[in-house]
């Protein structure tokens, strides 16, 4: 008598509330499917088919070998069964180079002699990608009291869309209207993020930006960026210093010419 075992995770993956396996983009995942049997199965009499919930063929094994003629192009060269384990009822599928488009439901079907009763198991797969450590760019110009200043946070290459959290002077930002976050996607479907925080600066300020990938339970925080307010006195001193340096340069350039004129006369 054939009995379907509940799918058993046979590689280290992330767990999720939706009871899906979570695979990392670009890596390999094992989709479990197995039977409990006291006798050894004859692989030449076994038919195993993996499909998506939409019916796209992921991998087929029949008549003692792989049959990939009808395999969906999306999965070409990326699927593999464990041939030595088939006789023990292990029909798990190895899916390599995981991509965003792999997310969804996978169905494993087994039948003997490719006919009769079909035993079926389903497995949910969700995809995730690690975001880069966020980097915050501060204004290149001097910051004056009561001026509005933009801080820009950039992170790339992750999935799915993250949550963005700003902290100002080590305290979480409460006013979300001060934040404008834009998302774009690259050719692989991964997200690139740009988040701009606009602050009215009344004192010296420090900011950090945190990217929260809830699917991976992963948070990454930027280095703390500090900005000091420039006073009017400091600005005048900077301008005065600049004028002094400029004048010195002019004198050094013209002095040799003036000496030459005096000596000529």
BELQUI-V452568 format. One record per residue. N is the residue number from 0. RES is the residue in three letters. PSI is psi in degrees with one decimal (* if undefined). OMEGA is omega in degrees with one decimal (none if undefined). Layout:
# BELQUI-V452568
n & res & psi & omega
N & RES & PSI & OMEGA
N & RES & PSI & OMEGA
This chain:
# BELQUI-V452568
n & res & psi & omega
0 & UNK & 130.5 & -180.0
1 & UNK & 139.4 & 176.7
2 & UNK & 132.9 & 178.0
3 & UNK & 126.2 & 174.5
4 & UNK & 147.8 & 172.8
5 & UNK & 142.2 & -179.9
6 & UNK & 133.3 & -179.0
7 & UNK & 130.4 & -179.9
8 & UNK & 121.6 & -176.6
9 & UNK & 16.9 & 167.9
10 & UNK & 159.6 & -177.6
11 & UNK & 115.4 & -178.6
12 & UNK & 176.8 & 175.7
13 & UNK & 140.2 & 176.4
14 & UNK & 159.8 & 180.0
15 & UNK & 161.1 & -178.6
16 & UNK & -25.2 & -177.4
17 & UNK & 8.1 & -179.3
18 & UNK & 29.2 & 174.3
19 & UNK & 154.8 & 166.6
20 & UNK & 144.6 & 177.3
21 & UNK & 118.8 & -178.9
22 & UNK & 147.3 & -179.8
23 & UNK & 134.2 & -179.4
24 & UNK & 131.5 & 179.6
25 & UNK & -11.0 & -179.1
26 & UNK & -170.8 & -176.6
27 & UNK & 141.1 & 179.0
28 & UNK & 148.3 & 175.2
29 & UNK & 120.0 & 177.1
30 & UNK & 111.8 & -172.8
31 & UNK & 142.2 & 173.7
32 & UNK & 123.1 & -176.2
33 & UNK & 159.5 & 177.3
34 & UNK & 150.7 & 175.0
35 & UNK & 112.9 & -178.8
36 & UNK & 144.3 & 179.0
37 & UNK & -13.0 & 179.9
38 & UNK & 156.0 & 178.8
39 & UNK & 135.9 & -179.6
40 & UNK & 144.0 & 173.8
41 & UNK & 115.8 & -175.7
42 & UNK & -30.6 & 179.9
43 & UNK & -17.4 & 177.6
44 & UNK & 1.4 & -174.2
45 & UNK & 139.0 & 174.6
46 & UNK & 123.0 & 179.8
47 & UNK & 130.9 & 178.5
48 & UNK & 127.6 & 172.1
49 & UNK & 131.8 & 177.1
50 & UNK & 167.0 & 168.8
51 & UNK & 170.2 & 179.1
52 & UNK & -18.3 & 176.7
53 & UNK & -1.8 & 177.7
54 & UNK & 1.5 & 176.4
55 & UNK & 133.7 & -177.1
56 & UNK & 122.7 & -179.6
57 & UNK & -46.6 & 179.8
58 & UNK & 140.3 & 178.3
59 & UNK & 136.0 & 174.0
60 & UNK & 126.9 & 179.0
61 & UNK & 154.5 & 178.8
62 & UNK & 35.7 & 174.2
63 & UNK & 6.8 & -179.3
64 & UNK & 168.9 & 177.7
65 & UNK & 140.9 & 175.1
66 & UNK & 101.2 & -171.0
67 & UNK & 14.8 & -178.2
68 & UNK & -37.4 & -177.0
69 & UNK & 13.5 & -179.8
70 & UNK & 136.4 & 177.4
71 & UNK & 134.0 & -176.8
72 & UNK & -27.2 & -179.6
73 & UNK & -29.0 & -174.2
74 & UNK & 4.2 & -176.5
75 & UNK & 127.8 & 177.4
76 & UNK & 9.1 & -175.6
77 & UNK & 2.1 & -175.2
78 & UNK & 151.2 & -179.7
79 & UNK & 134.9 & 170.5
80 & UNK & 160.3 & 178.4
81 & UNK & 94.4 & -171.3
82 & UNK & -39.7 & -177.5
83 & UNK & -13.8 & -177.5
84 & UNK & -9.4 & -176.6
85 & UNK & -38.9 & -178.0
86 & UNK & -17.8 & 178.1
87 & UNK & 6.2 & 178.0
88 & UNK & 15.0 & 178.0
89 & UNK & 106.5 & -178.2
90 & UNK & 21.2 & -176.4
91 & UNK & 145.8 & -177.2
92 & UNK & 132.2 & 175.1
93 & UNK & 117.9 & 180.0
94 & UNK & 116.3 & -175.2
95 & UNK & 166.3 & 178.0
96 & UNK & 56.4 & -176.5
97 & UNK & 138.7 & 179.3
98 & UNK & 169.5 & -179.0
99 & UNK & -36.4 & -176.4
100 & UNK & -7.1 & 178.8
101 & UNK & -10.9 & -176.3
102 & UNK & 134.9 & 178.5
103 & UNK & -163.1 & -178.9
104 & UNK & 135.7 & 174.8
105 & UNK & 140.9 & -177.1
106 & UNK & 129.0 & 177.7
107 & UNK & 126.4 & -179.1
108 & UNK & 137.0 & 176.3
109 & UNK & 138.9 & 172.3
110 & UNK & 154.9 & 179.4
111 & UNK & 130.4 & -178.5
112 & UNK & 22.4 & 177.7
113 & UNK & 30.3 & 178.8
114 & UNK & 176.5 & -179.1
115 & UNK & -156.2 & -176.9
116 & UNK & 137.2 & 177.0
117 & UNK & 130.1 & 177.2
118 & UNK & 130.9 & -170.9
119 & UNK & 142.5 & 175.5
120 & UNK & 143.7 & -179.5
121 & UNK & 146.5 & 179.8
122 & UNK & 127.7 & 178.5
123 & UNK & 133.6 & 179.2
124 & UNK & 126.7 & 173.3
125 & UNK & 152.2 & -170.8
126 & UNK & 147.2 & 177.6
127 & UNK & 157.6 & 177.5
128 & UNK & 143.6 & -178.8
129 & UNK & 131.4 & 173.4
130 & UNK & 150.9 & 174.3
131 & UNK & 157.5 & 176.3
132 & UNK & 125.5 & -177.1
133 & UNK & 147.4 & 177.6
134 & UNK & 131.1 & 179.5
135 & UNK & 128.6 & 176.5
136 & UNK & 132.9 & 179.5
137 & UNK & 166.5 & -179.5
138 & UNK & 144.6 & 179.6
139 & UNK & -12.6 & -177.9
140 & UNK & 167.6 & 179.0
141 & UNK & 146.2 & 179.9
142 & UNK & 128.3 & -179.2
143 & UNK & 155.8 & -179.4
144 & UNK & 138.3 & 178.6
145 & UNK & 13.2 & 175.8
146 & UNK & 155.8 & 176.5
147 & UNK & 132.0 & -172.8
148 & UNK & 138.6 & 177.2
149 & UNK & 130.0 & 171.1
150 & UNK & 131.2 & -174.1
151 & UNK & 124.5 & 179.4
152 & UNK & 130.8 & -178.4
153 & UNK & 133.2 & 173.7
154 & UNK & 151.1 & -172.2
155 & UNK & 163.0 & 168.5
156 & UNK & 26.1 & -177.9
157 & UNK & 173.9 & 177.9
158 & UNK & 142.5 & -7.2
159 & UNK & -161.3 & 179.1
160 & UNK & 134.4 & -179.0
161 & UNK & 175.2 & 166.8
162 & UNK & 146.2 & -178.5
163 & UNK & 129.6 & 179.1
164 & UNK & 130.5 & 175.8
165 & UNK & 145.4 & 171.6
166 & UNK & 137.8 & 179.1
167 & UNK & 123.1 & -176.3
168 & UNK & 43.3 & 175.6
169 & UNK & 13.1 & 177.2
170 & UNK & 139.0 & 179.6
171 & UNK & 136.7 & 178.0
172 & UNK & 130.9 & -178.6
173 & UNK & -30.3 & -175.2
174 & UNK & 93.5 & -177.3
175 & UNK & -17.6 & 179.6
176 & UNK & -14.0 & 179.0
177 & UNK & -4.2 & -174.1
178 & UNK & 133.3 & 175.0
179 & UNK & 111.1 & -175.9
180 & UNK & 130.2 & 178.9
181 & UNK & 139.7 & 178.7
182 & UNK & 142.2 & 172.1
183 & UNK & 164.2 & -178.5
184 & UNK & 142.0 & 179.8
185 & UNK & -171.7 & -175.2
186 & UNK & -20.7 & 179.0
187 & UNK & -0.2 & -179.8
188 & UNK & 6.4 & 179.7
189 & UNK & 153.3 & -176.2
190 & UNK & 139.3 & 169.7
191 & UNK & 136.2 & -171.2
192 & UNK & 137.0 & 171.1
193 & UNK & 119.3 & -178.7
194 & UNK & 127.3 & -177.5
195 & UNK & 123.7 & 176.4
196 & UNK & 123.4 & 178.4
197 & UNK & 120.4 & -177.6
198 & UNK & 144.0 & 167.4
199 & UNK & 112.8 & -170.8
200 & UNK & 119.3 & 177.6
201 & UNK & -8.2 & 179.9
202 & UNK & 173.6 & 175.0
203 & UNK & 140.2 & -171.6
204 & UNK & 147.3 & 172.9
205 & UNK & 141.9 & -177.9
206 & UNK & 152.3 & 170.2
207 & UNK & 156.2 & 179.5
208 & UNK & 131.5 & -179.5
209 & UNK & 130.7 & 175.6
210 & UNK & 122.7 & -175.2
211 & UNK & 107.1 & 174.6
212 & UNK & 96.2 & -173.3
213 & UNK & -31.8 & -178.2
214 & UNK & -35.8 & 178.7
215 & UNK & -1.8 & -174.8
216 & UNK & 47.2 & -173.4
217 & UNK & 126.6 & 176.6
218 & UNK & 134.8 & 177.3
219 & UNK & 131.7 & -175.3
220 & UNK & 140.1 & 179.6
221 & UNK & 166.5 & 170.4
222 & UNK & 150.9 & 179.4
223 & UNK & 128.7 & 179.0
224 & UNK & 124.1 & -179.3
225 & UNK & 139.2 & 176.1
226 & UNK & 130.8 & 179.8
227 & UNK & 139.4 & 178.9
228 & UNK & 135.5 & 175.4
229 & UNK & 124.8 & 179.2
230 & UNK & 163.6 & 179.0
231 & UNK & -35.8 & 179.5
232 & UNK & -44.3 & 178.9
233 & UNK & -37.3 & 179.1
234 & UNK & -43.2 & 179.1
235 & UNK & -38.8 & 179.1
236 & UNK & -39.1 & 178.1
237 & UNK & -42.4 & 179.2
238 & UNK & -40.7 & 178.3
239 & UNK & -41.2 & 178.0
240 & UNK & -38.0 & 179.7
241 & UNK & -41.6 & 178.3
242 & UNK & -39.6 & 180.0
243 & UNK & -44.6 & 179.7
244 & UNK & -41.0 & 178.7
245 & UNK & -43.3 & 179.1
246 & UNK & -40.2 & 178.6
247 & UNK & -40.3 & 178.6
248 & UNK & -42.1 & 179.7
249 & UNK & -44.2 & 179.7
250 & UNK & -43.6 & -178.1
251 & UNK & -30.4 & 179.3
252 & UNK & -41.2 & -174.4
253 & UNK & -25.1 & -175.8
254 & UNK & -46.7 & 179.8
255 & UNK & -39.6 & 179.7
256 & UNK & -39.0 & 179.9
257 & UNK & -41.9 & 178.5
258 & UNK & -40.9 & -178.3
259 & UNK & -38.8 & -179.9
260 & UNK & -42.3 & -179.7
261 & UNK & -43.4 & -178.4
262 & UNK & -32.6 & 179.5
263 & UNK & -38.2 & 179.5
264 & UNK & * & none
